[in-house]
Amino acid sequence: MTDPLVASALLGASMTVSIGCAKLMSWLLDRHDYIASQRSREAQVIALAKAEIAATKRGDLLAAARFAEQQEGIHVP
């Protein structure tokens, strides 16, 4: 009588652990992708800022304004 009950409990526990591990791995992979895209956006903002500074130093204020507008369009949390 107790053998089937113990077997069911072990099966349920192992399924719970397996599902938990799968959810954890899914979350970790999503987090990795998010961090990679955030780094890409940050690099883009830095590149635009450097281009804006260079254009300002050259005296090309129209180009500096365009770079500033592009930079405003990028959202980095």
PDB file of N, H, CA, C and O in Angstrom:
ATOM      1  N   MET A   1       0.814  -1.198   0.000  1.00  0.00           N
ATOM      2  CA  MET A   1       0.000   0.000   0.000  1.00  0.00           C
ATOM      3  C   MET A   1       0.861   1.268   0.000  1.00  0.00           C
ATOM      4  O   MET A   1       0.538   2.232  -0.694  1.00  0.00           O
ATOM      5  N   THR A   2       1.921   1.275   0.749  1.00  0.00           N
ATOM      6  H   THR A   2       2.184   0.492   1.312  1.00  0.00           H
ATOM      7  CA  THR A   2       2.741   2.485   0.811  1.00  0.00           C
ATOM      8  C   THR A   2       3.696   2.597  -0.366  1.00  0.00           C
ATOM      9  O   THR A   2       4.131   3.699  -0.701  1.00  0.00           O
ATOM     10  N   ASP A   3       4.033   1.472  -1.002  1.00  0.00           N
ATOM     11  H   ASP A   3       3.680   0.577  -0.729  1.00  0.00           H
ATOM     12  CA  ASP A   3       4.971   1.528  -2.131  1.00  0.00           C
ATOM     13  C   ASP A   3       4.451   2.388  -3.284  1.00  0.00           C
ATOM     14  O   ASP A   3       5.197   3.224  -3.793  1.00  0.00           O
ATOM     15  N   PRO A   4       3.203   2.214  -3.712  1.00  0.00           N
ATOM     16  CA  PRO A   4       2.710   3.076  -4.786  1.00  0.00           C
ATOM     17  C   PRO A   4       2.651   4.555  -4.364  1.00  0.00           C
ATOM     18  O   PRO A   4       2.878   5.450  -5.178  1.00  0.00           O
ATOM     19  N   LEU A   5       2.347   4.792  -3.090  1.00  0.00           N
ATOM     20  H   LEU A   5       2.163   4.065  -2.429  1.00  0.00           H
ATOM     21  CA  LEU A   5       2.272   6.162  -2.600  1.00  0.00           C
ATOM     22  C   LEU A   5       3.654   6.813  -2.608  1.00  0.00           C
ATOM     23  O   LEU A   5       3.800   7.967  -3.013  1.00  0.00           O
ATOM     24  N   VAL A   6       4.665   6.072  -2.160  1.00  0.00           N
ATOM     25  H   VAL A   6       4.546   5.135  -1.830  1.00  0.00           H
ATOM     26  CA  VAL A   6       6.035   6.593  -2.151  1.00  0.00           C
ATOM     27  C   VAL A   6       6.523   6.810  -3.583  1.00  0.00           C
ATOM     28  O   VAL A   6       7.178   7.811  -3.873  1.00  0.00           O
ATOM     29  N   ALA A   7       6.209   5.884  -4.467  1.00  0.00           N
ATOM     30  H   ALA A   7       5.677   5.071  -4.232  1.00  0.00           H
ATOM     31  CA  ALA A   7       6.616   6.011  -5.861  1.00  0.00           C
ATOM     32  C   ALA A   7       5.967   7.249  -6.501  1.00  0.00           C
ATOM     33  O   ALA A   7       6.618   7.982  -7.245  1.00  0.00           O
ATOM     34  N   SER A   8       4.684   7.473  -6.204  1.00  0.00           N
ATOM     35  H   SER A   8       4.155   6.878  -5.599  1.00  0.00           H
ATOM     36  CA  SER A   8       3.996   8.652  -6.745  1.00  0.00           C
ATOM     37  C   SER A   8       4.605   9.937  -6.195  1.00  0.00           C
ATOM     38  O   SER A   8       4.790  10.907  -6.930  1.00  0.00           O
ATOM     39  N   ALA A   9       4.914   9.940  -4.905  1.00  0.00           N
ATOM     40  H   ALA A   9       4.763   9.152  -4.309  1.00  0.00           H
ATOM     41  CA  ALA A   9       5.509  11.128  -4.291  1.00  0.00           C
ATOM     42  C   ALA A   9       6.883  11.406  -4.894  1.00  0.00           C
ATOM     43  O   ALA A   9       7.207  12.561  -5.170  1.00  0.00           O
ATOM     44  N   LEU A  10       7.686  10.381  -5.099  1.00  0.00           N
ATOM     45  H   LEU A  10       7.422   9.443  -4.875  1.00  0.00           H
ATOM     46  CA  LEU A  10       9.011  10.571  -5.699  1.00  0.00           C
ATOM     47  C   LEU A  10       8.901  11.057  -7.141  1.00  0.00           C
ATOM     48  O   LEU A  10       9.664  11.920  -7.576  1.00  0.00           O
ATOM     49  N   LEU A  11       7.956  10.502  -7.866  1.00  0.00           N
ATOM     50  H   LEU A  11       7.336   9.801  -7.513  1.00  0.00           H
ATOM     51  CA  LEU A  11       7.746  10.929  -9.255  1.00  0.00           C
ATOM     52  C   LEU A  11       7.314  12.401  -9.299  1.00  0.00           C
ATOM     53  O   LEU A  11       7.813  13.171 -10.120  1.00  0.00           O
ATOM     54  N   GLY A  12       6.399  12.782  -8.427  1.00  0.00           N
ATOM     55  H   GLY A  12       5.994  12.156  -7.761  1.00  0.00           H
ATOM     56  CA  GLY A  12       5.944  14.170  -8.379  1.00  0.00           C
ATOM     57  C   GLY A  12       7.062  15.119  -7.988  1.00  0.00           C
ATOM     58  O   GLY A  12       7.181  16.206  -8.554  1.00  0.00           O
ATOM     59  N   ALA A  13       7.877  14.720  -7.031  1.00  0.00           N
ATOM     60  H   ALA A  13       7.780  13.837  -6.571  1.00  0.00           H
ATOM     61  CA  ALA A  13       8.990  15.568  -6.603  1.00  0.00           C
ATOM     62  C   ALA A  13      10.015  15.727  -7.716  1.00  0.00           C
ATOM     63  O   ALA A  13      10.518  16.827  -7.948  1.00  0.00           O
ATOM     64  N   SER A  14      10.323  14.640  -8.399  1.00  0.00           N
ATOM     65  H   SER A  14       9.914  13.747  -8.210  1.00  0.00           H
ATOM     66  CA  SER A  14      11.309  14.732  -9.479  1.00  0.00           C
ATOM     67  C   SER A  14      10.776  15.571 -10.638  1.00  0.00           C
ATOM     68  O   SER A  14      11.541  16.289 -11.281  1.00  0.00           O
ATOM     69  N   MET A  15       9.479  15.488 -10.911  1.00  0.00           N
ATOM     70  H   MET A  15       8.857  14.904 -10.389  1.00  0.00           H
ATOM     71  CA  MET A  15       8.897  16.322 -11.962  1.00  0.00           C
ATOM     72  C   MET A  15       8.936  17.798 -11.569  1.00  0.00           C
ATOM     73  O   MET A  15       9.205  18.666 -12.399  1.00  0.00           O
ATOM     74  N   THR A  16       8.666  18.067 -10.302  1.00  0.00           N
ATOM     75  H   THR A  16       8.448  17.362  -9.627  1.00  0.00           H
ATOM     76  CA  THR A  16       8.701  19.451  -9.822  1.00  0.00           C
ATOM     77  C   THR A  16      10.103  20.029  -9.934  1.00  0.00           C
ATOM     78  O   THR A  16      10.274  21.167 -10.370  1.00  0.00           O
ATOM     79  N   VAL A  17      11.093  19.259  -9.546  1.00  0.00           N
ATOM     80  H   VAL A  17      10.953  18.335  -9.191  1.00  0.00           H
ATOM     81  CA  VAL A  17      12.479  19.716  -9.636  1.00  0.00           C
ATOM     82  C   VAL A  17      12.871  19.923 -11.094  1.00  0.00           C
ATOM     83  O   VAL A  17      13.541  20.903 -11.418  1.00  0.00           O
ATOM     84  N   SER A  18      12.468  19.026 -11.966  1.00  0.00           N
ATOM     85  H   SER A  18      11.924  18.229 -11.703  1.00  0.00           H
ATOM     86  CA  SER A  18      12.799  19.149 -13.392  1.00  0.00           C
ATOM     87  C   SER A  18      12.176  20.396 -13.999  1.00  0.00           C
ATOM     88  O   SER A  18      12.836  21.127 -14.738  1.00  0.00           O
ATOM     89  N   ILE A  19      10.922  20.639 -13.695  1.00  0.00           N
ATOM     90  H   ILE A  19      10.385  20.046 -13.095  1.00  0.00           H
ATOM     91  CA  ILE A  19      10.248  21.828 -14.229  1.00  0.00           C
ATOM     92  C   ILE A  19      10.895  23.094 -13.674  1.00  0.00           C
ATOM     93  O   ILE A  19      11.075  24.071 -14.401  1.00  0.00           O
ATOM     94  N   GLY A  20      11.239  23.078 -12.403  1.00  0.00           N
ATOM     95  H   GLY A  20      11.093  22.284 -11.813  1.00  0.00           H
ATOM     96  CA  GLY A  20      11.907  24.226 -11.796  1.00  0.00           C
ATOM     97  C   GLY A  20      13.245  24.516 -12.445  1.00  0.00           C
ATOM     98  O   GLY A  20      13.579  25.672 -12.702  1.00  0.00           O
ATOM     99  N   CYS A  21      14.012  23.470 -12.711  1.00  0.00           N
ATOM    100  H   CYS A  21      13.741  22.530 -12.502  1.00  0.00           H
ATOM    101  CA  CYS A  21      15.311  23.651 -13.380  1.00  0.00           C
ATOM    102  C   CYS A  21      15.132  24.197 -14.784  1.00  0.00           C
ATOM    103  O   CYS A  21      15.899  25.057 -15.217  1.00  0.00           O
ATOM    104  N   ALA A  22      14.131  23.710 -15.497  1.00  0.00           N
ATOM    105  H   ALA A  22      13.508  23.012 -15.145  1.00  0.00           H
ATOM    106  CA  ALA A  22      13.876  24.202 -16.855  1.00  0.00           C
ATOM    107  C   ALA A  22      13.484  25.676 -16.833  1.00  0.00           C
ATOM    108  O   ALA A  22      13.930  26.449 -17.680  1.00  0.00           O
ATOM    109  N   LYS A  23      12.655  26.068 -15.870  1.00  0.00           N
ATOM    110  H   LYS A  23      12.292  25.440 -15.182  1.00  0.00           H
ATOM    111  CA  LYS A  23      12.262  27.481 -15.774  1.00  0.00           C
ATOM    112  C   LYS A  23      13.456  28.359 -15.408  1.00  0.00           C
ATOM    113  O   LYS A  23      13.599  29.466 -15.927  1.00  0.00           O
ATOM    114  N   LEU A  24      14.298  27.871 -14.528  1.00  0.00           N
ATOM    115  H   LEU A  24      14.182  26.972 -14.107  1.00  0.00           H
ATOM    116  CA  LEU A  24      15.492  28.616 -14.144  1.00  0.00           C
ATOM    117  C   LEU A  24      16.422  28.803 -15.341  1.00  0.00           C
ATOM    118  O   LEU A  24      16.932  29.902 -15.554  1.00  0.00           O
ATOM    119  N   MET A  25      16.645  27.768 -16.112  1.00  0.00           N
ATOM    120  H   MET A  25      16.231  26.875 -15.939  1.00  0.00           H
ATOM    121  CA  MET A  25      17.501  27.875 -17.293  1.00  0.00           C
ATOM    122  C   MET A  25      16.896  28.835 -18.317  1.00  0.00           C
ATOM    123  O   MET A  25      17.620  29.614 -18.938  1.00  0.00           O
ATOM    124  N   SER A  26      15.591  28.786 -18.497  1.00  0.00           N
ATOM    125  H   SER A  26      15.003  28.154 -17.993  1.00  0.00           H
ATOM    126  CA  SER A  26      14.924  29.697 -19.421  1.00  0.00           C
ATOM    127  C   SER A  26      15.110  31.139 -18.978  1.00  0.00           C
ATOM    128  O   SER A  26      15.388  32.013 -19.800  1.00  0.00           O
ATOM    129  N   TRP A  27      14.958  31.394 -17.681  1.00  0.00           N
ATOM    130  H   TRP A  27      14.733  30.684 -17.014  1.00  0.00           H
ATOM    131  CA  TRP A  27      15.141  32.744 -17.156  1.00  0.00           C
ATOM    132  C   TRP A  27      16.577  33.210 -17.354  1.00  0.00           C
ATOM    133  O   TRP A  27      16.815  34.354 -17.742  1.00  0.00           O
ATOM    134  N   LEU A  28      17.541  32.321 -17.087  1.00  0.00           N
ATOM    135  H   LEU A  28      17.348  31.391 -16.772  1.00  0.00           H
ATOM    136  CA  LEU A  28      18.949  32.686 -17.243  1.00  0.00           C
ATOM    137  C   LEU A  28      19.277  33.020 -18.696  1.00  0.00           C
ATOM    138  O   LEU A  28      20.011  33.973 -18.958  1.00  0.00           O
ATOM    139  N   LEU A  29      18.749  32.257 -19.633  1.00  0.00           N
ATOM    140  H   LEU A  29      18.153  31.483 -19.420  1.00  0.00           H
ATOM    141  CA  LEU A  29      18.994  32.529 -21.051  1.00  0.00           C
ATOM    142  C   LEU A  29      18.353  33.846 -21.476  1.00  0.00           C
ATOM    143  O   LEU A  29      18.955  34.612 -22.229  1.00  0.00           O
ATOM    144  N   ASP A  30      17.135  34.118 -20.999  1.00  0.00           N
ATOM    145  H   ASP A  30      16.646  33.496 -20.387  1.00  0.00           H
ATOM    146  CA  ASP A  30      16.480  35.391 -21.315  1.00  0.00           C
ATOM    147  C   ASP A  30      17.276  36.555 -20.744  1.00  0.00           C
ATOM    148  O   ASP A  30      17.426  37.588 -21.397  1.00  0.00           O
ATOM    149  N   ARG A  31      17.779  36.393 -19.549  1.00  0.00           N
ATOM    150  H   ARG A  31      17.657  35.554 -19.019  1.00  0.00           H
ATOM    151  CA  ARG A  31      18.567  37.445 -18.897  1.00  0.00           C
ATOM    152  C   ARG A  31      19.855  37.703 -19.691  1.00  0.00           C
ATOM    153  O   ARG A  31      20.270  38.849 -19.863  1.00  0.00           O
ATOM    154  N   HIS A  32      20.477  36.626 -20.170  1.00  0.00           N
ATOM    155  H   HIS A  32      20.140  35.695 -20.030  1.00  0.00           H
ATOM    156  CA  HIS A  32      21.705  36.750 -20.961  1.00  0.00           C
ATOM    157  C   HIS A  32      21.442  37.537 -22.238  1.00  0.00           C
ATOM    158  O   HIS A  32      22.233  38.404 -22.608  1.00  0.00           O
ATOM    159  N   ASP A  33      20.341  37.239 -22.909  1.00  0.00           N
ATOM    160  H   ASP A  33      19.699  36.534 -22.609  1.00  0.00           H
ATOM    161  CA  ASP A  33      19.986  37.958 -24.139  1.00  0.00           C
ATOM    162  C   ASP A  33      19.703  39.428 -23.846  1.00  0.00           C
ATOM    163  O   ASP A  33      20.109  40.302 -24.611  1.00  0.00           O
ATOM    164  N   TYR A  34      19.013  39.703 -22.748  1.00  0.00           N
ATOM    165  H   TYR A  34      18.683  38.993 -22.126  1.00  0.00           H
ATOM    166  CA  TYR A  34      18.696  41.073 -22.380  1.00  0.00           C
ATOM    167  C   TYR A  34      19.967  41.869 -22.114  1.00  0.00           C
ATOM    168  O   TYR A  34      20.100  43.005 -22.571  1.00  0.00           O
ATOM    169  N   ILE A  35      20.893  41.279 -21.382  1.00  0.00           N
ATOM    170  H   ILE A  35      20.784  40.356 -21.011  1.00  0.00           H
ATOM    171  CA  ILE A  35      22.145  41.968 -21.056  1.00  0.00           C
ATOM    172  C   ILE A  35      22.954  42.232 -22.324  1.00  0.00           C
ATOM    173  O   ILE A  35      23.550  43.299 -22.470  1.00  0.00           O
ATOM    174  N   ALA A  36      22.976  41.264 -23.241  1.00  0.00           N
ATOM    175  H   ALA A  36      22.492  40.397 -23.123  1.00  0.00           H
ATOM    176  CA  ALA A  36      23.711  41.453 -24.498  1.00  0.00           C
ATOM    177  C   ALA A  36      23.105  42.586 -25.321  1.00  0.00           C
ATOM    178  O   ALA A  36      23.841  43.389 -25.893  1.00  0.00           O
ATOM    179  N   SER A  37      21.785  42.664 -25.389  1.00  0.00           N
ATOM    180  H   SER A  37      21.187  42.011 -24.924  1.00  0.00           H
ATOM    181  CA  SER A  37      21.163  43.742 -26.165  1.00  0.00           C
ATOM    182  C   SER A  37      21.358  45.089 -25.468  1.00  0.00           C
ATOM    183  O   SER A  37      21.500  46.116 -26.131  1.00  0.00           O
ATOM    184  N   GLN A  38      21.365  45.089 -24.138  1.00  0.00           N
ATOM    185  H   GLN A  38      21.250  44.254 -23.599  1.00  0.00           H
ATOM    186  CA  GLN A  38      21.607  46.336 -23.401  1.00  0.00           C
ATOM    187  C   GLN A  38      23.026  46.841 -23.652  1.00  0.00           C
ATOM    188  O   GLN A  38      23.234  48.041 -23.833  1.00  0.00           O
ATOM    189  N   ARG A  39      23.991  45.943 -23.663  1.00  0.00           N
ATOM    190  H   ARG A  39      23.822  44.969 -23.516  1.00  0.00           H
ATOM    191  CA  ARG A  39      25.371  46.352 -23.950  1.00  0.00           C
ATOM    192  C   ARG A  39      25.497  46.919 -25.353  1.00  0.00           C
ATOM    193  O   ARG A  39      26.240  47.873 -25.582  1.00  0.00           O
ATOM    194  N   SER A  40      24.772  46.331 -26.283  1.00  0.00           N
ATOM    195  H   SER A  40      24.169  45.556 -26.097  1.00  0.00           H
ATOM    196  CA  SER A  40      24.794  46.819 -27.659  1.00  0.00           C
ATOM    197  C   SER A  40      24.226  48.239 -27.734  1.00  0.00           C
ATOM    198  O   SER A  40      24.790  49.103 -28.406  1.00  0.00           O
ATOM    199  N   ARG A  41      23.107  48.474 -27.043  1.00  0.00           N
ATOM    200  H   ARG A  41      22.649  47.772 -26.498  1.00  0.00           H
ATOM    201  CA  ARG A  41      22.525  49.823 -27.033  1.00  0.00           C
ATOM    202  C   ARG A  41      23.465  50.821 -26.363  1.00  0.00           C
ATOM    203  O   ARG A  41      23.607  51.952 -26.830  1.00  0.00           O
ATOM    204  N   GLU A  42      24.108  50.407 -25.271  1.00  0.00           N
ATOM    205  H   GLU A  42      23.993  49.489 -24.891  1.00  0.00           H
ATOM    206  CA  GLU A  42      25.044  51.299 -24.590  1.00  0.00           C
ATOM    207  C   GLU A  42      26.224  51.657 -25.493  1.00  0.00           C
ATOM    208  O   GLU A  42      26.665  52.806 -25.522  1.00  0.00           O
ATOM    209  N   ALA A  43      26.730  50.668 -26.227  1.00  0.00           N
ATOM    210  H   ALA A  43      26.372  49.734 -26.203  1.00  0.00           H
ATOM    211  CA  ALA A  43      27.840  50.929 -27.150  1.00  0.00           C
ATOM    212  C   ALA A  43      27.403  51.887 -28.252  1.00  0.00           C
ATOM    213  O   ALA A  43      28.178  52.740 -28.685  1.00  0.00           O
ATOM    214  N   GLN A  44      26.160  51.743 -28.703  1.00  0.00           N
ATOM    215  H   GLN A  44      25.530  51.050 -28.352  1.00  0.00           H
ATOM    216  CA  GLN A  44      25.649  52.632 -29.743  1.00  0.00           C
ATOM    217  C   GLN A  44      25.530  54.061 -29.215  1.00  0.00           C
ATOM    218  O   GLN A  44      25.856  55.010 -29.929  1.00  0.00           O
ATOM    219  N   VAL A  45      25.074  54.223 -27.989  1.00  0.00           N
ATOM    220  H   VAL A  45      24.809  53.452 -27.409  1.00  0.00           H
ATOM    221  CA  VAL A  45      24.961  55.558 -27.401  1.00  0.00           C
ATOM    222  C   VAL A  45      26.339  56.189 -27.260  1.00  0.00           C
ATOM    223  O   VAL A  45      26.514  57.373 -27.549  1.00  0.00           O
ATOM    224  N   ILE A  46      27.308  55.413 -26.823  1.00  0.00           N
ATOM    225  H   ILE A  46      27.166  54.451 -26.589  1.00  0.00           H
ATOM    226  CA  ILE A  46      28.666  55.931 -26.659  1.00  0.00           C
ATOM    227  C   ILE A  46      29.249  56.352 -28.007  1.00  0.00           C
ATOM    228  O   ILE A  46      29.878  57.405 -28.110  1.00  0.00           O
ATOM    229  N   ALA A  47      29.042  55.535 -29.039  1.00  0.00           N
ATOM    230  H   ALA A  47      28.531  54.679 -28.956  1.00  0.00           H
ATOM    231  CA  ALA A  47      29.553  55.872 -30.367  1.00  0.00           C
ATOM    232  C   ALA A  47      28.906  57.156 -30.897  1.00  0.00           C
ATOM    233  O   ALA A  47      29.585  58.000 -31.482  1.00  0.00           O
ATOM    234  N   LEU A  48      27.597  57.297 -30.691  1.00  0.00           N
ATOM    235  H   LEU A  48      27.046  56.611 -30.216  1.00  0.00           H
ATOM    236  CA  LEU A  48      26.931  58.514 -31.152  1.00  0.00           C
ATOM    237  C   LEU A  48      27.411  59.738 -30.371  1.00  0.00           C
ATOM    238  O   LEU A  48      27.560  60.820 -30.938  1.00  0.00           O
ATOM    239  N   ALA A  49      27.650  59.567 -29.078  1.00  0.00           N
ATOM    240  H   ALA A  49      27.529  58.688 -28.617  1.00  0.00           H
ATOM    241  CA  ALA A  49      28.145  60.692 -28.279  1.00  0.00           C
ATOM    242  C   ALA A  49      29.529  61.122 -28.753  1.00  0.00           C
ATOM    243  O   ALA A  49      29.814  62.316 -28.856  1.00  0.00           O
ATOM    244  N   LYS A  50      30.384  60.149 -29.040  1.00  0.00           N
ATOM    245  H   LYS A  50      30.152  59.180 -28.956  1.00  0.00           H
ATOM    246  CA  LYS A  50      31.724  60.488 -29.545  1.00  0.00           C
ATOM    247  C   LYS A  50      31.637  61.185 -30.898  1.00  0.00           C
ATOM    248  O   LYS A  50      32.374  62.136 -31.159  1.00  0.00           O
ATOM    249  N   ALA A  51      30.735  60.712 -31.758  1.00  0.00           N
ATOM    250  H   ALA A  51      30.137  59.940 -31.546  1.00  0.00           H
ATOM    251  CA  ALA A  51      30.563  61.347 -33.068  1.00  0.00           C
ATOM    252  C   ALA A  51      30.023  62.769 -32.910  1.00  0.00           C
ATOM    253  O   ALA A  51      30.420  63.678 -33.638  1.00  0.00           O
ATOM    254  N   GLU A  52      29.111  62.949 -31.948  1.00  0.00           N
ATOM    255  H   GLU A  52      28.788  62.210 -31.356  1.00  0.00           H
ATOM    256  CA  GLU A  52      28.565  64.291 -31.692  1.00  0.00           C
ATOM    257  C   GLU A  52      29.659  65.237 -31.204  1.00  0.00           C
ATOM    258  O   GLU A  52      29.730  66.386 -31.641  1.00  0.00           O
ATOM    259  N   ILE A  53      30.500  64.762 -30.311  1.00  0.00           N
ATOM    260  H   ILE A  53      30.442  63.829 -29.956  1.00  0.00           H
ATOM    261  CA  ILE A  53      31.605  65.590 -29.799  1.00  0.00           C
ATOM    262  C   ILE A  53      32.570  65.941 -30.923  1.00  0.00           C
ATOM    263  O   ILE A  53      33.018  67.083 -31.026  1.00  0.00           O
ATOM    264  N   ALA A  54      32.890  64.958 -31.767  1.00  0.00           N
ATOM    265  H   ALA A  54      32.526  64.031 -31.683  1.00  0.00           H
ATOM    266  CA  ALA A  54      33.810  65.217 -32.881  1.00  0.00           C
ATOM    267  C   ALA A  54      33.215  66.229 -33.849  1.00  0.00           C
ATOM    268  O   ALA A  54      33.922  67.111 -34.334  1.00  0.00           O
ATOM    269  N   ALA A  55      31.916  66.109 -34.136  1.00  0.00           N
ATOM    270  H   ALA A  55      31.341  65.392 -33.742  1.00  0.00           H
ATOM    271  CA  ALA A  55      31.273  67.052 -35.053  1.00  0.00           C
ATOM    272  C   ALA A  55      31.249  68.453 -34.454  1.00  0.00           C
ATOM    273  O   ALA A  55      31.422  69.443 -35.164  1.00  0.00           O
ATOM    274  N   THR A  56      31.035  68.529 -33.149  1.00  0.00           N
ATOM    275  H   THR A  56      30.895  67.724 -32.572  1.00  0.00           H
ATOM    276  CA  THR A  56      31.029  69.843 -32.487  1.00  0.00           C
ATOM    277  C   THR A  56      32.409  70.482 -32.546  1.00  0.00           C
ATOM    278  O   THR A  56      32.532  71.683 -32.782  1.00  0.00           O
ATOM    279  N   LYS A  57      33.440  69.687 -32.332  1.00  0.00           N
ATOM    280  H   LYS A  57      33.341  68.710 -32.140  1.00  0.00           H
ATOM    281  CA  LYS A  57      34.814  70.215 -32.387  1.00  0.00           C
ATOM    282  C   LYS A  57      35.165  70.697 -33.786  1.00  0.00           C
ATOM    283  O   LYS A  57      35.908  71.664 -33.949  1.00  0.00           O
ATOM    284  N   ARG A  58      34.623  70.011 -34.804  1.00  0.00           N
ATOM    285  H   ARG A  58      34.019  69.224 -34.672  1.00  0.00           H
ATOM    286  CA  ARG A  58      34.870  70.435 -36.188  1.00  0.00           C
ATOM    287  C   ARG A  58      34.077  71.677 -36.538  1.00  0.00           C
ATOM    288  O   ARG A  58      34.379  72.350 -37.523  1.00  0.00           O
ATOM    289  N   GLY A  59      33.073  71.987 -35.746  1.00  0.00           N
ATOM    290  H   GLY A  59      32.828  71.440 -34.946  1.00  0.00           H
ATOM    291  CA  GLY A  59      32.227  73.136 -36.034  1.00  0.00           C
ATOM    292  C   GLY A  59      31.017  72.779 -36.876  1.00  0.00           C
ATOM    293  O   GLY A  59      30.289  73.665 -37.323  1.00  0.00           O
ATOM    294  N   ASP A  60      30.795  71.503 -37.096  1.00  0.00           N
ATOM    295  H   ASP A  60      31.386  70.783 -36.733  1.00  0.00           H
ATOM    296  CA  ASP A  60      29.650  71.047 -37.881  1.00  0.00           C
ATOM    297  C   ASP A  60      28.462  70.845 -36.934  1.00  0.00           C
ATOM    298  O   ASP A  60      28.173  69.725 -36.513  1.00  0.00           O
ATOM    299  N   LEU A  61      27.796  71.925 -36.615  1.00  0.00           N
ATOM    300  H   LEU A  61      28.031  72.834 -36.957  1.00  0.00           H
ATOM    301  CA  LEU A  61      26.715  71.877 -35.632  1.00  0.00           C
ATOM    302  C   LEU A  61      25.483  71.146 -36.144  1.00  0.00           C
ATOM    303  O   LEU A  61      24.735  70.572 -35.353  1.00  0.00           O
ATOM    304  N   LEU A  62      25.259  71.159 -37.456  1.00  0.00           N
ATOM    305  H   LEU A  62      25.867  71.626 -38.098  1.00  0.00           H
ATOM    306  CA  LEU A  62      24.119  70.443 -38.020  1.00  0.00           C
ATOM    307  C   LEU A  62      24.304  68.940 -37.816  1.00  0.00           C
ATOM    308  O   LEU A  62      23.364  68.244 -37.432  1.00  0.00           O
ATOM    309  N   ALA A  63      25.512  68.441 -38.071  1.00  0.00           N
ATOM    310  H   ALA A  63      26.275  69.007 -38.383  1.00  0.00           H
ATOM    311  CA  ALA A  63      25.782  67.018 -37.855  1.00  0.00           C
ATOM    312  C   ALA A  63      25.701  66.681 -36.371  1.00  0.00           C
ATOM    313  O   ALA A  63      25.201  65.616 -36.011  1.00  0.00           O
ATOM    314  N   ALA A  64      26.175  67.558 -35.517  1.00  0.00           N
ATOM    315  H   ALA A  64      26.581  68.423 -35.810  1.00  0.00           H
ATOM    316  CA  ALA A  64      26.106  67.327 -34.069  1.00  0.00           C
ATOM    317  C   ALA A  64      24.655  67.235 -33.623  1.00  0.00           C
ATOM    318  O   ALA A  64      24.313  66.407 -32.779  1.00  0.00           O
ATOM    319  N   ALA A  65      23.805  68.077 -34.186  1.00  0.00           N
ATOM    320  H   ALA A  65      24.083  68.750 -34.872  1.00  0.00           H
ATOM    321  CA  ALA A  65      22.384  68.038 -33.834  1.00  0.00           C
ATOM    322  C   ALA A  65      21.741  66.727 -34.297  1.00  0.00           C
ATOM    323  O   ALA A  65      20.917  66.150 -33.586  1.00  0.00           O
ATOM    324  N   ARG A  66      22.126  66.253 -35.507  1.00  0.00           N
ATOM    325  H   ARG A  66      22.795  66.721 -36.084  1.00  0.00           H
ATOM    326  CA  ARG A  66      21.599  64.975 -35.990  1.00  0.00           C
ATOM    327  C   ARG A  66      22.011  63.822 -35.088  1.00  0.00           C
ATOM    328  O   ARG A  66      21.197  62.949 -34.787  1.00  0.00           O
ATOM    329  N   PHE A  67      23.278  63.808 -34.649  1.00  0.00           N
ATOM    330  H   PHE A  67      23.939  64.517 -34.893  1.00  0.00           H
ATOM    331  CA  PHE A  67      23.743  62.755 -33.752  1.00  0.00           C
ATOM    332  C   PHE A  67      23.006  62.816 -32.412  1.00  0.00           C
ATOM    333  O   PHE A  67      22.683  61.782 -31.828  1.00  0.00           O
ATOM    334  N   ALA A  68      22.746  64.018 -31.935  1.00  0.00           N
ATOM    335  H   ALA A  68      23.008  64.859 -32.409  1.00  0.00           H
ATOM    336  CA  ALA A  68      22.023  64.176 -30.673  1.00  0.00           C
ATOM    337  C   ALA A  68      20.604  63.638 -30.796  1.00  0.00           C
ATOM    338  O   ALA A  68      20.105  62.991 -29.876  1.00  0.00           O
ATOM    339  N   GLU A  69      19.948  63.900 -31.931  1.00  0.00           N
ATOM    340  H   GLU A  69      20.354  64.426 -32.679  1.00  0.00           H
ATOM    341  CA  GLU A  69      18.597  63.380 -32.151  1.00  0.00           C
ATOM    342  C   GLU A  69      18.590  61.864 -32.217  1.00  0.00           C
ATOM    343  O   GLU A  69      17.691  61.227 -31.668  1.00  0.00           O
ATOM    344  N   GLN A  70      19.574  61.276 -32.878  1.00  0.00           N
ATOM    345  H   GLN A  70      20.304  61.794 -33.324  1.00  0.00           H
ATOM    346  CA  GLN A  70      19.677  59.824 -32.937  1.00  0.00           C
ATOM    347  C   GLN A  70      19.873  59.235 -31.539  1.00  0.00           C
ATOM    348  O   GLN A  70      19.302  58.202 -31.190  1.00  0.00           O
ATOM    349  N   GLN A  71      20.682  59.915 -30.768  1.00  0.00           N
ATOM    350  H   GLN A  71      21.146  60.754 -31.051  1.00  0.00           H
ATOM    351  CA  GLN A  71      20.986  59.434 -29.424  1.00  0.00           C
ATOM    352  C   GLN A  71      19.736  59.465 -28.546  1.00  0.00           C
ATOM    353  O   GLN A  71      19.549  58.583 -27.707  1.00  0.00           O
ATOM    354  N   GLU A  72      18.891  60.460 -28.727  1.00  0.00           N
ATOM    355  H   GLU A  72      19.043  61.176 -29.408  1.00  0.00           H
ATOM    356  CA  GLU A  72      17.668  60.551 -27.946  1.00  0.00           C
ATOM    357  C   GLU A  72      16.705  59.413 -28.268  1.00  0.00           C
ATOM    358  O   GLU A  72      15.892  59.029 -27.428  1.00  0.00           O
ATOM    359  N   GLY A  73      16.795  58.875 -29.482  1.00  0.00           N
ATOM    360  H   GLY A  73      17.456  59.188 -30.165  1.00  0.00           H
ATOM    361  CA  GLY A  73      15.909  57.793 -29.883  1.00  0.00           C
ATOM    362  C   GLY A  73      16.266  56.433 -29.298  1.00  0.00           C
ATOM    363  O   GLY A  73      15.474  55.495 -29.393  1.00  0.00           O
ATOM    364  N   ILE A  74      17.428  56.313 -28.703  1.00  0.00           N
ATOM    365  H   ILE A  74      18.072  57.075 -28.625  1.00  0.00           H
ATOM    366  CA  ILE A  74      17.875  55.044 -28.138  1.00  0.00           C
ATOM    367  C   ILE A  74      17.564  55.057 -26.655  1.00  0.00           C
ATOM    368  O   ILE A  74      17.967  55.967 -25.932  1.00  0.00           O
ATOM    369  N   HIS A  75      16.843  54.038 -26.209  1.00  0.00           N
ATOM    370  H   HIS A  75      16.515  53.299 -26.797  1.00  0.00           H
ATOM    371  CA  HIS A  75      16.475  53.953 -24.790  1.00  0.00           C
ATOM    372  C   HIS A  75      17.355  52.941 -24.095  1.00  0.00           C
ATOM    373  O   HIS A  75      17.314  51.752 -24.410  1.00  0.00           O
ATOM    374  N   VAL A  76      18.151  53.407 -23.150  1.00  0.00           N
ATOM    375  H   VAL A  76      18.184  54.373 -22.894  1.00  0.00           H
ATOM    376  CA  VAL A  76      19.000  52.525 -22.356  1.00  0.00           C
ATOM    377  C   VAL A  76      18.574  52.674 -20.903  1.00  0.00           C
ATOM    378  O   VAL A  76      18.760  53.733 -20.303  1.00  0.00           O
ATOM    379  N   PRO A  77      18.000  51.610 -20.337  1.00  0.00           N
ATOM    380  CA  PRO A  77      17.543  51.706 -18.932  1.00  0.00           C
ATOM    381  C   PRO A  77      18.689  51.751 -17.968  1.00  0.00           C
ATOM    382  O   PRO A  77      18.475  51.831 -16.758  1.00  0.00           O
TER     383      PRO A  77
END
